[in-house]
Amino acid sequence: MMSNDDSLSLDELNDRIAILEDNIRQLIEQAAAASGEQNEARIADRINQQNDELERLLKIRESRQKK
């Protein structure tokens, strides 16, 4: 979680968003294949972290596009 995301170019922001979306997709696949509550809980936590970061970056991008 970078505090200087406001200094990213729109291309860099879009790249990070794409990476997060890919990470989330991969984590969902891992969760589907995972067995055991500990693994599932760990993956769910990671998905939540990635979703939070994705939402944060999407808000930054949206606010920039309104300028």
Secondary structure, 3 states (H helix, E strand, C coil): CCCCHHHCCHHHHHHHHHHHHHHHHHHHHHHHHCCCHHHHHHHHHHHHHHHHHHHHHHHHHHHHHHC
